């Protein structure tokens, strides 16, 4: 709400022109309207139960995997290292190059199909158990509880005036959050830069400019998203919450409140005075709302803000145990189940869309595995020398020159030899034979750049252009793999 003094100059001018008395300036109250409601901080209450045990296990596993994986060594190097400057991506014993982009594309397709598959079965289970926003937010909440105490203690501390105790707790919490965020940013950059040297440089304040920028950037992103924005990211920034309904159907498992059993809800003296047959099992304690990390009331029905973390299920089951009522007032259910259309587990799982997602997922996964199994340990690119179609040697043989790039994708040095097929009496040799005779050496993870010469007698009947096949063979590896590459050989027209 704001106040302003509005001078009615236009009205005054009009009145003066009409020979009327001037109008004095009067204060006018202008009421402002906020387009967005200010969000209040949510203090989720700690819940205990089977689903929270699984959820905490997922959080610990994923955090441990994220922070420890860059420190794993493999063959005297970092096991997982996405070396962007060298355009090499090391994942344990495999080294991927930009030419292996198809595998990244398949991984993204697999991730999308897996998301659709699990969403069709169990709703937003990904959001509640494995989403990075959920995982890091839960870690920040743990630190907040460790410093400031339970939900009630946090709310009391927030409402209390500033004093030494409040300053100490707030500073301690912020120090933990900032330190954890920096470690997160440092670890993220450690997937792209050898982490051991990165940590040493960071502690010695010798980190390169761009590395330092990304450490601080991702640290700040973690601090802001998990420390302050929290459920706002899920509500307003995450696109998944908006299109998830397209993957739901009447048999999708969702966190649901049994309104037929729970209503009418009552509590305290009112509940005691109400006849048993006229009261629902919900005692209106509100604990299901207090434990919700997004601050919704599941009793209002399915809402897009629900991340299916099942904290309300565990909390409600605990309350039902205390009041000696059956569990399951809030549970994983489906629309059809609530409508009385009970189906067996197999009929619920074996639905058309689930089968379609599972089939596509299996096909893509099979293609990914077969592609990795059939992936060669080296790759060859051949380009004809276009400066001349052909030339004659001193002994009157027809000669063509080719430029060859051999990429060694393996982790050991390899020797490669070459042969040619499809051209009678043809001979192939490496240019500059003094470099190594009949084969060429390419170091592990490197690319060799060579030239080849193919010659054939002039008596060979060549009709201008002829297809030939180069055969490159790995002679120093365990598998001794071979690759065939097609090219063209030019000669005079007869």
Secondary structure by P-SEA (a helix, b strand, c coil): cbbbbbcaaaaaaaaaaaccccccbbbbbbbbbbcccccccccccccccaaaaaaaaaaaaaaaaaaccccccccccccccccccccbbbccccccccccaaaaaaaaaaaaaaaaaaaacccccccccccaaaaaaaaaaaaaaaccccaaaaaaaaaccccaaaaaaaaaaaaaaaaaaaaaaaaaaaaacaaaaaaaaaaaccccaaaaaaaaaaaaaaaaaccccccccccccccccccccccccccccccccccccccccccccccccccccccccccccccccccccccccccccccccccccaaaaaaaaaaaaaacccccccccccccccccccccaaaaaacaaaaaaaaaaaaaaaaaaaaaaacccbbbbbbccccccccccccbbbbbbbbbbbbbcccbbbbbbbbbcccccbbbbbcccccccccccccccbbbbbbbbbbbccccccccbbbbbbbbbbcccccbbbbbbbbbbbbbcc
